[in-house]
Amino acid sequence: TIIPGMVTHEDSKDLFCTLGVMGGFMQPQGHLQVLCAMADYGLDPQAALDQPRFCLQGVDSAIGAESAETAQLLLEEGLPQETQDGLRALGHDVVVVTGWQRLVFGR
């Protein structure tokens, strides 16, 4: 299922972009990551889609916010080692995802 999104400029209400990513549970996270790449870093849509992604896996809204405490932070291959190490130092359970396992990111 693709969840389409439409984004407008806050001040003018003009269309900024339409977007949609695949990925099941990853979709809302993927939307935010693609949108931030375009709005914050000025990337074109293809470059934004090509950026390595991350996914917080194991969060269950039926359980509540405390499920985030045991969630894994999946990082797509291509993120700098320094970034990976920094996230581990902050206490995140980091798992680097490679190859066909990248399907979790909607690839």
A tleap script that builds the chain and sets N, CA, C and O, in Angstrom:
source leaprc.protein.ff14SB
mol = sequence {
  NTHR ILE ILE PRO GLY MET VAL THR HIE GLU
  ASP SER LYS ASP LEU PHE CYS THR LEU GLY
  VAL MET GLY GLY PHE MET GLN PRO GLN GLY
  HIE LEU GLN VAL LEU CYS ALA MET ALA ASP
  TYR GLY LEU ASP PRO GLN ALA ALA LEU ASP
  GLN PRO ARG PHE CYS LEU GLN GLY VAL ASP
  SER ALA ILE GLY ALA GLU SER ALA GLU THR
  ALA GLN LEU LEU LEU GLU GLU GLY LEU PRO
  GLN GLU THR GLN ASP GLY LEU ARG ALA LEU
  GLY HIE ASP VAL VAL VAL VAL THR GLY TRP
  GLN ARG LEU VAL PHE GLY CARG
}
set mol.1.N position { 0.847 -1.177 0.000 }
set mol.1.CA position { 0.000 0.000 0.000 }
set mol.1.C position { 0.889 1.234 0.000 }
set mol.1.O position { 1.826 1.328 0.792 }
set mol.2.N position { 0.605 2.153 -0.860 }
set mol.2.CA position { 1.320 3.427 -0.864 }
set mol.2.C position { 0.406 4.477 -0.243 }
set mol.2.O position { -0.752 4.627 -0.631 }
set mol.3.N position { 0.952 5.195 0.725 }
set mol.3.CA position { 0.207 6.270 1.371 }
set mol.3.C position { 0.653 7.567 0.707 }
set mol.3.O position { 1.768 8.023 0.963 }
set mol.4.N position { -0.177 8.177 -0.135 }
set mol.4.CA position { 0.252 9.413 -0.793 }
set mol.4.C position { 0.234 10.592 0.173 }
set mol.4.O position { -0.538 10.626 1.131 }
set mol.5.N position { 1.091 11.539 -0.103 }
set mol.5.CA position { 1.127 12.754 0.690 }
set mol.5.C position { 1.207 13.965 -0.224 }
set mol.5.O position { 1.718 13.885 -1.341 }
set mol.6.N position { 0.699 15.077 0.259 }
set mol.6.CA position { 0.774 16.333 -0.471 }
set mol.6.C position { 1.232 17.402 0.514 }
set mol.6.O position { 0.700 17.502 1.620 }
set mol.7.N position { 2.215 18.195 0.115 }
set mol.7.CA position { 2.807 19.192 0.999 }
set mol.7.C position { 2.689 20.560 0.343 }
set mol.7.O position { 2.992 20.730 -0.838 }
set mol.8.N position { 2.246 21.525 1.128 }
set mol.8.CA position { 2.152 22.895 0.634 }
set mol.8.C position { 3.066 23.801 1.455 }
set mol.8.O position { 3.441 23.475 2.581 }
set mol.9.N position { 3.414 24.936 0.872 }
set mol.9.CA position { 4.169 25.951 1.601 }
set mol.9.C position { 3.239 26.577 2.628 }
set mol.9.O position { 2.086 26.879 2.319 }
set mol.10.N position { 3.726 26.771 3.836 }
set mol.10.CA position { 2.891 27.295 4.912 }
set mol.10.C position { 2.395 28.713 4.616 }
set mol.10.O position { 1.228 29.026 4.849 }
set mol.11.N position { 3.270 29.552 4.113 }
set mol.11.CA position { 2.906 30.955 3.923 }
set mol.11.C position { 1.978 31.180 2.731 }
set mol.11.O position { 0.982 31.893 2.853 }
set mol.12.N position { 2.291 30.584 1.588 }
set mol.12.CA position { 1.514 30.853 0.372 }
set mol.12.C position { 0.452 29.806 0.085 }
set mol.12.O position { -0.461 30.045 -0.707 }
set mol.13.N position { 0.563 28.667 0.712 }
set mol.13.CA position { -0.321 27.516 0.466 }
set mol.13.C position { -0.104 26.912 -0.926 }
set mol.13.O position { -0.881 26.058 -1.355 }
set mol.14.N position { 0.948 27.348 -1.635 }
set mol.14.CA position { 1.281 26.768 -2.932 }
set mol.14.C position { 1.807 25.356 -2.741 }
set mol.14.O position { 2.359 25.024 -1.692 }
set mol.15.N position { 1.632 24.536 -3.754 }
set mol.15.CA position { 2.106 23.153 -3.699 }
set mol.15.C position { 3.626 23.110 -3.639 }
set mol.15.O position { 4.307 23.741 -4.447 }
set mol.16.N position { 4.151 22.360 -2.674 }
set mol.16.CA position { 5.594 22.107 -2.591 }
set mol.16.C position { 5.915 20.805 -3.301 }
set mol.16.O position { 6.824 20.750 -4.130 }
set mol.17.N position { 5.157 19.738 -2.972 }
set mol.17.CA position { 5.398 18.453 -3.622 }
set mol.17.C position { 4.279 17.477 -3.281 }
set mol.17.O position { 3.500 17.680 -2.349 }
set mol.18.N position { 4.231 16.426 -4.063 }
set mol.18.CA position { 3.469 15.238 -3.707 }
set mol.18.C position { 4.502 14.134 -3.519 }
set mol.18.O position { 5.553 14.154 -4.159 }
set mol.19.N position { 4.216 13.186 -2.659 }
set mol.19.CA position { 5.184 12.121 -2.432 }
set mol.19.C position { 4.490 10.864 -1.943 }
set mol.19.O position { 3.353 10.896 -1.473 }
set mol.20.N position { 5.195 9.773 -2.065 }
set mol.20.CA position { 4.722 8.492 -1.577 }
set mol.20.C position { 5.872 7.512 -1.587 }
set mol.20.O position { 6.633 7.442 -2.552 }
set mol.21.N position { 5.997 6.762 -0.521 }
set mol.21.CA position { 7.037 5.740 -0.433 }
set mol.21.C position { 6.384 4.426 -0.033 }
set mol.21.O position { 5.294 4.406 0.538 }
set mol.22.N position { 7.063 3.336 -0.338 }
set mol.22.CA position { 6.577 2.022 0.076 }
set mol.22.C position { 7.269 1.640 1.378 }
set mol.22.O position { 8.243 2.278 1.776 }
set mol.23.N position { 6.772 0.608 2.036 }
set mol.23.CA position { 7.493 0.141 3.200 }
set mol.23.C position { 6.665 -0.256 4.398 }
set mol.23.O position { 7.229 -0.434 5.477 }
set mol.24.N position { 5.345 -0.407 4.271 }
set mol.24.CA position { 4.541 -0.856 5.405 }
set mol.24.C position { 4.697 0.061 6.599 }
set mol.24.O position { 4.411 1.254 6.509 }
set mol.25.N position { 5.154 -0.491 7.730 }
set mol.25.CA position { 5.351 0.276 8.961 }
set mol.25.C position { 6.310 1.438 8.736 }
set mol.25.O position { 6.249 2.452 9.430 }
set mol.26.N position { 7.182 1.279 7.771 }
set mol.26.CA position { 8.201 2.291 7.479 }
set mol.26.C position { 7.632 3.516 6.759 }
set mol.26.O position { 8.281 4.561 6.737 }
set mol.27.N position { 6.445 3.415 6.173 }
set mol.27.CA position { 5.937 4.486 5.318 }
set mol.27.C position { 5.903 5.861 5.975 }
set mol.27.O position { 6.432 6.804 5.387 }
set mol.28.N position { 5.321 6.034 7.146 }
set mol.28.CA position { 5.310 7.384 7.731 }
set mol.28.C position { 6.722 7.892 8.022 }
set mol.28.O position { 7.011 9.076 7.849 }
set mol.29.N position { 7.596 6.990 8.465 }
set mol.29.CA position { 8.977 7.377 8.719 }
set mol.29.C position { 9.669 7.748 7.411 }
set mol.29.O position { 10.419 8.722 7.354 }
set mol.30.N position { 9.417 6.974 6.370 }
set mol.30.CA position { 10.001 7.247 5.057 }
set mol.30.C position { 9.521 8.561 4.472 }
set mol.30.O position { 10.304 9.308 3.886 }
set mol.31.N position { 8.220 8.849 4.630 }
set mol.31.CA position { 7.691 10.129 4.159 }
set mol.31.C position { 8.452 11.282 4.804 }
set mol.31.O position { 8.886 12.210 4.121 }
set mol.32.N position { 8.607 11.216 6.102 }
set mol.32.CA position { 9.283 12.295 6.822 }
set mol.32.C position { 10.730 12.438 6.368 }
set mol.32.O position { 11.217 13.555 6.198 }
set mol.33.N position { 11.416 11.328 6.171 }
set mol.33.CA position { 12.814 11.380 5.766 }
set mol.33.C position { 12.971 11.963 4.361 }
set mol.33.O position { 13.877 12.761 4.121 }
set mol.34.N position { 12.097 11.571 3.434 }
set mol.34.CA position { 12.157 12.101 2.069 }
set mol.34.C position { 11.798 13.587 2.070 }
set mol.34.O position { 12.465 14.388 1.415 }
set mol.35.N position { 10.760 13.950 2.794 }
set mol.35.CA position { 10.356 15.349 2.868 }
set mol.35.C position { 11.458 16.218 3.470 }
set mol.35.O position { 11.752 17.293 2.948 }
set mol.36.N position { 12.060 15.769 4.544 }
set mol.36.CA position { 13.148 16.540 5.165 }
set mol.36.C position { 14.327 16.695 4.212 }
set mol.36.O position { 14.943 17.760 4.160 }
set mol.37.N position { 14.645 15.652 3.462 }
set mol.37.CA position { 15.754 15.741 2.505 }
set mol.37.C position { 15.486 16.812 1.457 }
set mol.37.O position { 16.405 17.514 1.036 }
set mol.38.N position { 14.234 16.939 1.034 }
set mol.38.CA position { 13.901 17.946 0.027 }
set mol.38.C position { 13.782 19.342 0.644 }
set mol.38.O position { 14.346 20.302 0.120 }
set mol.39.N position { 13.051 19.455 1.752 }
set mol.39.CA position { 12.779 20.776 2.344 }
set mol.39.C position { 13.976 21.340 3.096 }
set mol.39.O position { 14.267 22.531 2.989 }
set mol.40.N position { 14.669 20.506 3.852 }
set mol.40.CA position { 15.765 20.990 4.691 }
set mol.40.C position { 17.111 21.040 3.971 }
set mol.40.O position { 17.947 21.895 4.264 }
set mol.41.N position { 17.317 20.117 3.023 }
set mol.41.CA position { 18.621 20.016 2.364 }
set mol.41.C position { 18.569 20.335 0.871 }
set mol.41.O position { 19.593 20.274 0.190 }
set mol.42.N position { 17.394 20.674 0.361 }
set mol.42.CA position { 17.268 21.104 -1.025 }
set mol.42.C position { 17.501 20.028 -2.065 }
set mol.42.O position { 17.795 20.337 -3.220 }
set mol.43.N position { 17.374 18.761 -1.672 }
set mol.43.CA position { 17.585 17.687 -2.633 }
set mol.43.C position { 16.393 17.576 -3.582 }
set mol.43.O position { 15.257 17.863 -3.202 }
set mol.44.N position { 16.662 17.158 -4.812 }
set mol.44.CA position { 15.558 16.897 -5.730 }
set mol.44.C position { 14.906 15.579 -5.309 }
set mol.44.O position { 15.501 14.827 -4.537 }
set mol.45.N position { 13.699 15.280 -5.796 }
set mol.45.CA position { 12.980 14.089 -5.335 }
set mol.45.C position { 13.777 12.778 -5.473 }
set mol.45.O position { 13.758 11.951 -4.562 }
set mol.46.N position { 14.473 12.583 -6.601 }
set mol.46.CA position { 15.220 11.333 -6.764 }
set mol.46.C position { 16.366 11.236 -5.771 }
set mol.46.O position { 16.585 10.176 -5.185 }
set mol.47.N position { 17.099 12.321 -5.574 }
set mol.47.CA position { 18.201 12.312 -4.613 }
set mol.47.C position { 17.683 12.068 -3.196 }
set mol.47.O position { 18.327 11.377 -2.407 }
set mol.48.N position { 16.525 12.632 -2.878 }
set mol.48.CA position { 15.927 12.424 -1.554 }
set mol.48.C position { 15.553 10.958 -1.355 }
set mol.48.O position { 15.762 10.399 -0.279 }
set mol.49.N position { 15.005 10.346 -2.387 }
set mol.49.CA position { 14.637 8.924 -2.302 }
set mol.49.C position { 15.856 8.024 -2.199 }
set mol.49.O position { 15.786 6.951 -1.600 }
set mol.50.N position { 16.969 8.448 -2.776 }
set mol.50.CA position { 18.180 7.626 -2.796 }
set mol.50.C position { 18.980 7.681 -1.495 }
set mol.50.O position { 19.890 6.874 -1.308 }
set mol.51.N position { 18.669 8.602 -0.600 }
set mol.51.CA position { 19.407 8.729 0.655 }
set mol.51.C position { 19.212 7.477 1.520 }
set mol.51.O position { 18.120 6.911 1.540 }
set mol.52.N position { 20.269 7.035 2.240 }
set mol.52.CA position { 20.086 5.928 3.181 }
set mol.52.C position { 19.038 6.302 4.230 }
set mol.52.O position { 18.963 7.450 4.667 }
set mol.53.N position { 18.241 5.328 4.620 }
set mol.53.CA position { 17.152 5.584 5.568 }
set mol.53.C position { 17.393 4.897 6.902 }
set mol.53.O position { 18.282 4.058 7.046 }
set mol.54.N position { 16.587 5.272 7.851 }
set mol.54.CA position { 16.583 4.621 9.161 }
set mol.54.C position { 15.146 4.274 9.510 }
set mol.54.O position { 14.209 4.876 8.987 }
set mol.55.N position { 14.979 3.308 10.386 }
set mol.55.CA position { 13.638 2.860 10.766 }
set mol.55.C position { 13.661 2.414 12.219 }
set mol.55.O position { 14.499 1.601 12.609 }
set mol.56.N position { 12.762 2.934 13.005 }
set mol.56.CA position { 12.597 2.478 14.382 }
set mol.56.C position { 11.639 1.294 14.340 }
set mol.56.O position { 10.445 1.461 14.092 }
set mol.57.N position { 12.162 0.114 14.580 }
set mol.57.CA position { 11.370 -1.106 14.452 }
set mol.57.C position { 11.085 -1.705 15.829 }
set mol.57.O position { 11.971 -1.794 16.679 }
set mol.58.N position { 9.835 -2.111 16.029 }
set mol.58.CA position { 9.457 -2.736 17.280 }
set mol.58.C position { 8.575 -1.868 18.147 }
set mol.58.O position { 8.207 -2.262 19.254 }
set mol.59.N position { 8.232 -0.692 17.657 }
set mol.59.CA position { 7.321 0.177 18.394 }
set mol.59.C position { 5.905 -0.305 18.106 }
set mol.59.O position { 5.533 -0.503 16.949 }
set mol.60.N position { 5.129 -0.490 19.147 }
set mol.60.CA position { 3.781 -1.024 19.009 }
set mol.60.C position { 2.791 -0.082 19.690 }
set mol.60.O position { 2.783 0.049 20.914 }
set mol.61.N position { 1.962 0.567 18.885 }
set mol.61.CA position { 1.012 1.531 19.447 }
set mol.61.C position { 0.009 0.869 20.383 }
set mol.61.O position { -0.566 1.541 21.240 }
set mol.62.N position { -0.212 -0.435 20.235 }
set mol.62.CA position { -1.126 -1.134 21.130 }
set mol.62.C position { -0.530 -1.268 22.535 }
set mol.62.O position { -1.261 -1.340 23.524 }
set mol.63.N position { 0.790 -1.300 22.610 }
set mol.63.CA position { 1.472 -1.414 23.902 }
set mol.63.C position { 1.666 -0.035 24.520 }
set mol.63.O position { 1.496 0.147 25.725 }
set mol.64.N position { 2.021 0.929 23.686 }
set mol.64.CA position { 2.241 2.284 24.166 }
set mol.64.C position { 3.654 2.752 23.950 }
set mol.64.O position { 4.486 2.037 23.393 }
set mol.65.N position { 3.918 3.963 24.397 }
set mol.65.CA position { 5.213 4.607 24.165 }
set mol.65.C position { 6.376 3.824 24.757 }
set mol.65.O position { 7.495 3.898 24.247 }
set mol.66.N position { 6.129 3.082 25.817 }
set mol.66.CA position { 7.227 2.336 26.442 }
set mol.66.C position { 7.818 1.271 25.515 }
set mol.66.O position { 8.931 0.801 25.754 }
set mol.67.N position { 7.097 0.884 24.466 }
set mol.67.CA position { 7.644 -0.087 23.525 }
set mol.67.C position { 8.849 0.484 22.779 }
set mol.67.O position { 9.654 -0.281 22.247 }
set mol.68.N position { 8.989 1.800 22.727 }
set mol.68.CA position { 10.144 2.415 22.067 }
set mol.68.C position { 11.437 2.110 22.813 }
set mol.68.O position { 12.518 2.145 22.225 }
set mol.69.N position { 11.332 1.811 24.102 }
set mol.69.CA position { 12.524 1.532 24.898 }
set mol.69.C position { 13.233 0.265 24.455 }
set mol.69.O position { 14.443 0.139 24.648 }
set mol.70.N position { 12.504 -0.683 23.861 }
set mol.70.CA position { 13.107 -1.941 23.418 }
set mol.70.C position { 13.198 -2.037 21.898 }
set mol.70.O position { 13.565 -3.083 21.363 }
set mol.71.N position { 12.868 -0.963 21.210 }
set mol.71.CA position { 12.890 -0.963 19.752 }
set mol.71.C position { 14.324 -0.973 19.226 }
set mol.71.O position { 15.251 -0.507 19.889 }
set mol.72.N position { 14.480 -1.511 18.029 }
set mol.72.CA position { 15.763 -1.484 17.346 }
set mol.72.C position { 15.768 -0.344 16.337 }
set mol.72.O position { 14.752 -0.054 15.705 }
set mol.73.N position { 16.918 0.294 16.197 }
set mol.73.CA position { 17.091 1.337 15.202 }
set mol.73.C position { 17.791 0.718 14.002 }
set mol.73.O position { 18.993 0.456 14.039 }
set mol.74.N position { 17.028 0.485 12.939 }
set mol.74.CA position { 17.584 -0.093 11.728 }
set mol.74.C position { 18.174 1.026 10.878 }
set mol.74.O position { 17.517 2.033 10.618 }
set mol.75.N position { 19.410 0.841 10.452 }
set mol.75.CA position { 20.088 1.815 9.602 }
set mol.75.C position { 20.416 1.156 8.281 }
set mol.75.O position { 20.973 0.059 8.242 }
set mol.76.N position { 20.071 1.822 7.209 }
set mol.76.CA position { 20.382 1.289 5.890 }
set mol.76.C position { 21.868 1.473 5.600 }
set mol.76.O position { 22.460 2.498 5.940 }
set mol.77.N position { 22.458 0.461 4.964 }
set mol.77.CA position { 23.871 0.566 4.614 }
set mol.77.C position { 24.111 1.862 3.848 }
set mol.77.O position { 23.274 2.290 3.053 }
set mol.78.N position { 25.246 2.469 4.094 }
set mol.78.CA position { 25.567 3.730 3.441 }
set mol.78.C position { 25.645 4.895 4.408 }
set mol.78.O position { 26.200 5.942 4.074 }
set mol.79.N position { 25.092 4.724 5.609 }
set mol.79.CA position { 25.237 5.782 6.614 }
set mol.79.C position { 26.661 5.723 7.166 }
set mol.79.O position { 27.182 4.631 7.393 }
set mol.80.N position { 27.295 6.869 7.384 }
set mol.80.CA position { 28.686 6.885 7.848 }
set mol.80.C position { 28.873 6.117 9.159 }
set mol.80.O position { 27.993 6.112 10.019 }
set mol.81.N position { 30.026 5.474 9.296 }
set mol.81.CA position { 30.348 4.731 10.509 }
set mol.81.C position { 30.290 5.639 11.734 }
set mol.81.O position { 29.860 5.215 12.807 }
set mol.82.N position { 30.718 6.877 11.571 }
set mol.82.CA position { 30.691 7.843 12.673 }
set mol.82.C position { 29.262 8.050 13.182 }
set mol.82.O position { 29.038 8.161 14.387 }
set mol.83.N position { 28.305 8.100 12.263 }
set mol.83.CA position { 26.893 8.242 12.636 }
set mol.83.C position { 26.423 7.007 13.394 }
set mol.83.O position { 25.755 7.118 14.422 }
set mol.84.N position { 26.771 5.843 12.886 }
set mol.84.CA position { 26.388 4.589 13.548 }
set mol.84.C position { 26.952 4.531 14.962 }
set mol.84.O position { 26.235 4.210 15.909 }
set mol.85.N position { 28.232 4.841 15.100 }
set mol.85.CA position { 28.888 4.808 16.406 }
set mol.85.C position { 28.268 5.829 17.367 }
set mol.85.O position { 28.095 5.550 18.553 }
set mol.86.N position { 27.940 7.004 16.845 }
set mol.86.CA position { 27.333 8.039 17.682 }
set mol.86.C position { 25.973 7.611 18.215 }
set mol.86.O position { 25.642 7.873 19.372 }
set mol.87.N position { 25.185 6.950 17.370 }
set mol.87.CA position { 23.862 6.479 17.804 }
set mol.87.C position { 24.002 5.372 18.850 }
set mol.87.O position { 23.235 5.327 19.812 }
set mol.88.N position { 24.974 4.483 18.667 }
set mol.88.CA position { 25.226 3.438 19.672 }
set mol.88.C position { 25.649 4.071 21.000 }
set mol.88.O position { 25.211 3.637 22.066 }
set mol.89.N position { 26.498 5.093 20.931 }
set mol.89.CA position { 26.973 5.769 22.147 }
set mol.89.C position { 25.828 6.424 22.906 }
set mol.89.O position { 25.901 6.597 24.123 }
set mol.90.N position { 24.762 6.791 22.181 }
set mol.90.CA position { 23.589 7.374 22.826 }
set mol.90.C position { 22.656 6.309 23.408 }
set mol.90.O position { 21.636 6.634 24.017 }
set mol.91.N position { 23.016 5.031 23.215 }
set mol.91.CA position { 22.241 3.940 23.802 }
set mol.91.C position { 21.269 3.256 22.865 }
set mol.91.O position { 20.488 2.412 23.304 }
set mol.92.N position { 21.294 3.597 21.581 }
set mol.92.CA position { 20.390 2.958 20.630 }
set mol.92.C position { 20.876 1.559 20.271 }
set mol.92.O position { 22.076 1.322 20.133 }
set mol.93.N position { 19.937 0.643 20.123 }
set mol.93.CA position { 20.225 -0.712 19.657 }
set mol.93.C position { 20.246 -0.657 18.127 }
set mol.93.O position { 19.218 -0.837 17.474 }
set mol.94.N position { 21.431 -0.406 17.568 }
set mol.94.CA position { 21.594 -0.171 16.136 }
set mol.94.C position { 21.831 -1.485 15.399 }
set mol.94.O position { 22.650 -2.305 15.813 }
set mol.95.N position { 21.099 -1.672 14.296 }
set mol.95.CA position { 21.300 -2.807 13.402 }
set mol.95.C position { 21.470 -2.254 11.993 }
set mol.95.O position { 20.581 -1.576 11.479 }
set mol.96.N position { 22.617 -2.544 11.366 }
set mol.96.CA position { 22.851 -2.103 9.990 }
set mol.96.C position { 22.238 -3.133 9.056 }
set mol.96.O position { 22.514 -4.328 9.169 }
set mol.97.N position { 21.405 -2.667 8.132 }
set mol.97.CA position { 20.668 -3.542 7.224 }
set mol.97.C position { 21.280 -3.429 5.827 }
set mol.97.O position { 21.468 -2.332 5.301 }
set mol.98.N position { 21.587 -4.592 5.238 }
set mol.98.CA position { 22.232 -4.622 3.932 }
set mol.98.C position { 21.489 -5.566 2.990 }
set mol.98.O position { 20.615 -6.329 3.401 }
set mol.99.N position { 21.862 -5.489 1.722 }
set mol.99.CA position { 21.347 -6.424 0.719 }
set mol.99.C position { 19.830 -6.431 0.632 }
set mol.99.O position { 19.176 -5.394 0.746 }
set mol.100.N position { 19.284 -7.633 0.425 }
set mol.100.CA position { 17.831 -7.792 0.256 }
set mol.100.C position { 17.053 -7.427 1.511 }
set mol.100.O position { 15.861 -7.129 1.429 }
set mol.101.N position { 17.695 -7.443 2.655 }
set mol.101.CA position { 17.011 -7.082 3.907 }
set mol.101.C position { 16.591 -5.620 3.910 }
set mol.101.O position { 15.788 -5.199 4.742 }
set mol.102.N position { 17.143 -4.839 2.968 }
set mol.102.CA position { 16.767 -3.422 2.849 }
set mol.102.C position { 15.319 -3.248 2.440 }
set mol.102.O position { 14.827 -2.120 2.405 }
set mol.103.N position { 14.628 -4.321 2.133 }
set mol.103.CA position { 13.206 -4.232 1.802 }
set mol.103.C position { 12.403 -3.587 2.923 }
set mol.103.O position { 11.344 -3.009 2.679 }
set mol.104.N position { 12.904 -3.684 4.146 }
set mol.104.CA position { 12.202 -3.065 5.281 }
set mol.104.C position { 12.064 -1.560 5.092 }
set mol.104.O position { 11.174 -0.938 5.673 }
set mol.105.N position { 12.945 -0.970 4.278 }
set mol.105.CA position { 12.900 0.467 4.016 }
set mol.105.C position { 12.041 0.809 2.801 }
set mol.105.O position { 11.964 1.973 2.408 }
set mol.106.N position { 11.395 -0.193 2.202 }
set mol.106.CA position { 10.579 0.055 1.031 }
set mol.106.C position { 11.380 0.132 -0.260 }
set mol.106.O position { 10.919 0.714 -1.241 }
set mol.107.N position { 12.554 -0.441 -0.269 }
set mol.107.CA position { 13.415 -0.399 -1.456 }
set mol.107.C position { 13.017 -1.448 -2.457 }
set mol.107.O position { 13.634 -1.557 -3.516 }
savepdb mol mol.pdb
quit
